[in-house]
Amino acid sequence: AETMAASSTDLLQRYQRWRRVAEPGFWILLTLMQASVNSWLAWIDLQRSGVGTAFWKVAVWEWSSNLVLLALVPVVILAEQFRPLHLVFQRQNLRWHLAASVVYSLVHVAAMVALRKLAYWSQGSDYDFGAWWRELPYEYLKDVRAYFLVLLTVGFYRLLLMRWQGEATLLGEPDEGPAVEPVQQPERFLVRKLGK
C-alpha cells in the first residue's frame, strides 16, 4: 500500500510538471481528431446521398466550427469558475449557465460564418449560411450540448485532481448556531489522500 501511494505521489508530481502542456493539449488533440473525422464522415454522407460537394467545402465547415469551439473552451472554463459545476443544478446557476450558453452559441455561429466566408472568398466562391432565423435554433441545440459537455469535462477533471492530490480545508463558522468544533487554526489536522 505504501509503494502504491508513493508511486501515485510520484506520478502526480510528474504530471504537475506537464500540466500546463497537458490541459490545452487535450483540447487541441480532441479538436484535431473531431474536425478530421467529422470532415471525412460528412463528405462520405454527402457522396452517398448523391450531393457532389467538394471535400474542401466540407472541411471548411467542420474546421471553422471546431476551431471556434476550441477558442471558446477557456471562456467556458471561466464560466465554470464563476459558477462552479457542483452548484450548476441549483436553479439560479442553471439559469445563468443556460443564458451563457446562448451567448456562447451566438459567438460560435458569428465567428464560424466569418471564417467560412473568408475561406470561400479565398477560393473565389461565396458562402451562404442560410436563413438566420431557421439556422440559429438548430446551431444552438448543438452548441448547448457542447457548452455543457465542456462544463462537465472540466468539473470532472477538477474532481479527479482533487481526489488525486488530496484536499484539506478548515471548518468555517456555521450559518446558524454556535460552532460544534473549534474554528481556530489547529496545531495539527488529518488529511486523507487517495483513501490513505
One Martini backbone bead per residue (centre of mass of N, CA, C, O) as a GRO file, in nm:
protein
  196
    1ALA     BB    1   0.057   0.063  -0.020
    2GLU     BB    2   0.304   0.253   0.000
    3THR     BB    3   0.402   0.214  -0.292
    4MET     BB    4   0.143   0.321  -0.430
    5ALA     BB    5   0.147   0.603  -0.298
    6ALA     BB    6   0.430   0.684  -0.406
    7SER     BB    7   0.369   0.648  -0.712
    8SER     BB    8   0.131   0.849  -0.715
    9THR     BB    9   0.296   1.095  -0.624
   10ASP     BB   10   0.503   1.084  -0.855
   11LEU     BB   11   0.295   1.112  -1.085
   12LEU     BB   12   0.182   1.384  -0.994
   13GLN     BB   13   0.448   1.545  -1.014
   14ARG     BB   14   0.488   1.491  -1.315
   15TYR     BB   15   0.219   1.613  -1.409
   16GLN     BB   16   0.259   1.904  -1.298
   17ARG     BB   17   0.489   1.970  -1.505
   18TRP     BB   18   0.270   1.907  -1.764
   19ARG     BB   19  -0.003   2.060  -1.727
   20ARG     BB   20   0.026   2.314  -1.925
   21VAL     BB   21   0.022   2.106  -2.171
   22ALA     BB   22  -0.208   1.893  -2.123
   23GLU     BB   23  -0.465   2.065  -2.119
   24PRO     BB   24  -0.453   2.198  -2.405
   25GLY     BB   25  -0.380   1.933  -2.554
   26PHE     BB   26  -0.649   1.792  -2.522
   27TRP     BB   27  -0.824   2.001  -2.686
   28ILE     BB   28  -0.658   1.994  -2.946
   29LEU     BB   29  -0.676   1.691  -3.006
   30LEU     BB   30  -0.983   1.673  -3.007
   31THR     BB   31  -1.024   1.873  -3.241
   32LEU     BB   32  -0.858   1.732  -3.461
   33MET     BB   33  -1.021   1.471  -3.458
   34GLN     BB   34  -1.306   1.582  -3.502
   35ALA     BB   35  -1.259   1.741  -3.766
   36SER     BB   36  -1.150   1.506  -3.935
   37VAL     BB   37  -1.376   1.297  -3.903
   38ASN     BB   38  -1.618   1.482  -3.981
   39SER     BB   39  -1.527   1.547  -4.266
   40TRP     BB   40  -1.535   1.259  -4.380
   41LEU     BB   41  -1.826   1.180  -4.299
   42ALA     BB   42  -1.977   1.412  -4.441
   43TRP     BB   43  -1.869   1.353  -4.726
   44ILE     BB   44  -1.972   1.061  -4.749
   45ASP     BB   45  -2.272   1.129  -4.709
   46LEU     BB   46  -2.292   1.313  -4.960
   47GLN     BB   47  -2.210   1.098  -5.168
   48ARG     BB   48  -2.440   0.893  -5.103
   49SER     BB   49  -2.672   1.123  -5.164
   50GLY     BB   50  -2.556   1.279  -5.439
   51VAL     BB   51  -2.376   1.516  -5.328
   52GLY     BB   52  -2.134   1.717  -5.504
   53THR     BB   53  -1.918   1.799  -5.273
   54ALA     BB   54  -1.648   1.944  -5.193
   55PHE     BB   55  -1.413   1.875  -4.959
   56TRP     BB   56  -1.323   2.166  -4.878
   57LYS     BB   57  -1.602   2.254  -4.777
   58VAL     BB   58  -1.640   2.049  -4.551
   59ALA     BB   59  -1.380   2.125  -4.402
   60VAL     BB   60  -1.462   2.416  -4.345
   61TRP     BB   61  -1.706   2.360  -4.172
   62GLU     BB   62  -1.564   2.193  -3.949
   63TRP     BB   63  -1.312   2.371  -3.877
   64SER     BB   64  -1.454   2.634  -3.806
   65SER     BB   65  -1.618   2.525  -3.572
   66ASN     BB   66  -1.389   2.384  -3.400
   67LEU     BB   67  -1.202   2.634  -3.362
   68VAL     BB   68  -1.407   2.804  -3.207
   69LEU     BB   69  -1.458   2.601  -2.978
   70LEU     BB   70  -1.166   2.606  -2.880
   71ALA     BB   71  -1.159   2.916  -2.815
   72LEU     BB   72  -1.410   2.874  -2.594
   73VAL     BB   73  -1.304   2.704  -2.358
   74PRO     BB   74  -1.195   2.930  -2.160
   75VAL     BB   75  -1.479   3.053  -2.116
   76VAL     BB   76  -1.606   2.804  -1.976
   77ILE     BB   77  -1.401   2.789  -1.747
   78LEU     BB   78  -1.475   3.065  -1.629
   79ALA     BB   79  -1.772   2.999  -1.580
   80GLU     BB   80  -1.710   2.766  -1.378
   81GLN     BB   81  -1.567   2.950  -1.171
   82PHE     BB   82  -1.811   3.143  -1.124
   83ARG     BB   83  -2.003   2.869  -1.165
   84PRO     BB   84  -1.993   2.597  -1.021
   85LEU     BB   85  -2.071   2.276  -1.092
   86HIS     BB   86  -2.192   2.183  -0.806
   87LEU     BB   87  -2.413   2.440  -0.865
   88VAL     BB   88  -2.571   2.412  -1.136
   89PHE     BB   89  -2.847   2.268  -1.010
   90GLN     BB   90  -2.911   2.525  -0.930
   91ARG     BB   91  -3.132   2.736  -1.047
   92GLN     BB   92  -2.954   2.990  -1.082
   93ASN     BB   93  -2.709   2.852  -1.228
   94LEU     BB   94  -2.863   2.724  -1.461
   95ARG     BB   95  -2.965   2.990  -1.581
   96TRP     BB   96  -2.687   3.115  -1.628
   97HIS     BB   97  -2.578   2.889  -1.822
   98LEU     BB   98  -2.799   2.915  -2.035
   99ALA     BB   99  -2.735   3.210  -2.105
  100ALA     BB  100  -2.436   3.157  -2.179
  101SER     BB  101  -2.503   2.957  -2.416
  102VAL     BB  102  -2.622   3.171  -2.603
  103VAL     BB  103  -2.369   3.343  -2.637
  104TYR     BB  104  -2.186   3.114  -2.728
  105SER     BB  105  -2.348   3.054  -2.990
  106LEU     BB  106  -2.333   3.334  -3.125
  107VAL     BB  107  -2.025   3.342  -3.141
  108HIS     BB  108  -1.981   3.082  -3.295
  109VAL     BB  109  -2.148   3.153  -3.550
  110ALA     BB  110  -2.015   3.420  -3.631
  111ALA     BB  111  -1.720   3.310  -3.656
  112MET     BB  112  -1.778   3.074  -3.848
  113VAL     BB  113  -1.895   3.240  -4.084
  114ALA     BB  114  -1.649   3.420  -4.125
  115LEU     BB  115  -1.451   3.189  -4.197
  116ARG     BB  116  -1.609   3.080  -4.439
  117LYS     BB  117  -1.611   3.335  -4.610
  118LEU     BB  118  -1.304   3.355  -4.627
  119ALA     BB  119  -1.251   3.077  -4.760
  120TYR     BB  120  -1.432   3.115  -5.007
  121TRP     BB  121  -1.299   3.375  -5.111
  122SER     BB  122  -1.014   3.236  -5.159
  123GLN     BB  123  -1.184   3.044  -5.389
  124GLY     BB  124  -1.402   3.224  -5.544
  125SER     BB  125  -1.643   3.220  -5.339
  126ASP     BB  126  -1.973   3.174  -5.175
  127TYR     BB  127  -2.120   3.199  -4.856
  128ASP     BB  128  -2.427   3.039  -4.728
  129PHE     BB  129  -2.602   3.003  -4.432
  130GLY     BB  130  -2.883   3.122  -4.440
  131ALA     BB  131  -3.145   3.135  -4.240
  132TRP     BB  132  -3.114   3.257  -3.929
  133TRP     BB  133  -3.392   3.180  -3.794
  134ARG     BB  134  -3.335   2.866  -3.865
  135GLU     BB  135  -3.024   2.809  -3.783
  136LEU     BB  136  -2.987   2.898  -3.484
  137PRO     BB  137  -3.150   2.676  -3.332
  138TYR     BB  138  -2.982   2.444  -3.444
  139GLU     BB  139  -2.707   2.541  -3.330
  140TYR     BB  140  -2.790   2.556  -3.031
  141LEU     BB  141  -2.840   2.252  -2.983
  142LYS     BB  142  -2.533   2.194  -3.019
  143ASP     BB  143  -2.403   2.411  -2.823
  144VAL     BB  144  -2.529   2.330  -2.550
  145ARG     BB  145  -2.392   2.057  -2.549
  146ALA     BB  146  -2.098   2.159  -2.564
  147TYR     BB  147  -2.097   2.338  -2.313
  148PHE     BB  148  -2.174   2.108  -2.102
  149LEU     BB  149  -1.942   1.919  -2.175
  150VAL     BB  150  -1.715   2.105  -2.085
  151LEU     BB  151  -1.817   2.151  -1.799
  152LEU     BB  152  -1.806   1.848  -1.714
  153THR     BB  153  -1.510   1.792  -1.781
  154VAL     BB  154  -1.386   2.003  -1.590
  155GLY     BB  155  -1.522   1.904  -1.329
  156PHE     BB  156  -1.409   1.613  -1.338
  157TYR     BB  157  -1.109   1.692  -1.344
  158ARG     BB  158  -1.107   1.841  -1.072
  159LEU     BB  159  -1.199   1.600  -0.904
  160LEU     BB  160  -0.957   1.418  -0.971
  161LEU     BB  161  -0.738   1.607  -0.861
  162MET     BB  162  -0.843   1.622  -0.572
  163ARG     BB  163  -0.827   1.316  -0.525
  164TRP     BB  164  -0.522   1.284  -0.587
  165GLN     BB  165  -0.402   1.534  -0.393
  166GLY     BB  166  -0.594   1.636  -0.211
  167GLU     BB  167  -0.804   1.787   0.059
  168ALA     BB  168  -0.790   2.075   0.282
  169THR     BB  169  -1.021   2.216   0.524
  170LEU     BB  170  -1.142   2.452   0.718
  171LEU     BB  171  -1.365   2.538   0.933
  172GLY     BB  172  -1.632   2.732   0.949
  173GLU     BB  173  -1.870   2.921   1.023
  174PRO     BB  174  -2.177   2.881   1.094
  175ASP     BB  175  -2.485   2.993   1.000
  176GLU     BB  176  -2.598   2.843   1.263
  177GLY     BB  177  -2.494   2.871   1.550
  178PRO     BB  178  -2.267   2.714   1.717
  179ALA     BB  179  -1.973   2.572   1.719
  180VAL     BB  180  -1.877   2.238   1.746
  181GLU     BB  181  -1.596   2.323   1.652
  182PRO     BB  182  -1.306   2.448   1.623
  183VAL     BB  183  -1.202   2.741   1.408
  184GLN     BB  184  -0.934   2.746   1.471
  185GLN     BB  185  -0.616   2.694   1.411
  186PRO     BB  186  -0.464   2.410   1.421
  187GLU     BB  187  -0.181   2.223   1.484
  188ARG     BB  188  -0.352   1.972   1.379
  189PHE     BB  189  -0.431   1.758   1.090
  190LEU     BB  190  -0.619   1.547   0.889
  191VAL     BB  191  -0.525   1.381   0.580
  192ARG     BB  192  -0.696   1.258   0.302
  193LYS     BB  193  -0.539   1.032   0.049
  194LEU     BB  194  -0.648   0.795  -0.141
  195GLY     BB  195  -0.749   0.653   0.139
  196LYS     BB  196  -0.483   0.750   0.348
   0.00000   0.00000   0.00000
